[in-house]
Amino acid sequence: MLQIPDFSNKPLEVLTIPDFLSSSDISNILEGIKNIEYQKANIETNNHRSSNIKLIPNTDEWDWLRNKIFSQTQIINSENYRFEIFPYQLGSLQYTEYNSSQNDHYNWHLDIGPHTYSHRKISIVIQLSSPEEYEGGILEFNIGNIYNFPKGKGLASFFPSYILHRVTPVTKGIRKSLVIWFEGPHFK
């Protein structure tokens, strides 16, 4: 069921779907990425970002996940954003871990701009950890005001890639998530 956050009469920008992924889906993802090497996602400038990532390959074994994400994003896009996105084309599926022992975080940023792929249109964050597994690590959006989004295992947040957002430092445990981008022609 689609939940629409209260943006105090601001234009609808961020949509969440609780339980977008089931516990079984999440277990399959975590099992499937065990043999993928971690990469450090650390942007050195002003300690902007610190986390570990794994890039999930574009192979047949991941089609079930790509198809699920694509189908829901098509619905959300057609009913809300109406962006021109490339059909059946997802950016990388990125598994991300924010670890409290490393003070992992991601400061305010956009998913488009001079240091990113400027053709990203829709960003998606899917939480893979239960709220009890970590503290901090809050996904926040700045849409005139700062909005904290709920935590929930399997919860997916869909938003335009031009919205300013961050993940606050994880202060205890490990926050696991998937991040996906839908791309299209440059904004005009």
Secondary structure, DSSP 8 states (H G I E B T S, - for coil): --B----TT-----EEETTSS-HHHHHHHHHHTTTS--EEEEETGGG-EEEEEEEE--SGGGHHHHHHHHHHHHHHIIIII-----TT-B--EEEEEEEGGGT-EEEEE-SSSTTS-TTEEEEEEEE-S-GGGEEE--EEEESSSEEE----TT-EEEEETTSEEEE--EEEEEEEEEEEEEE-S---
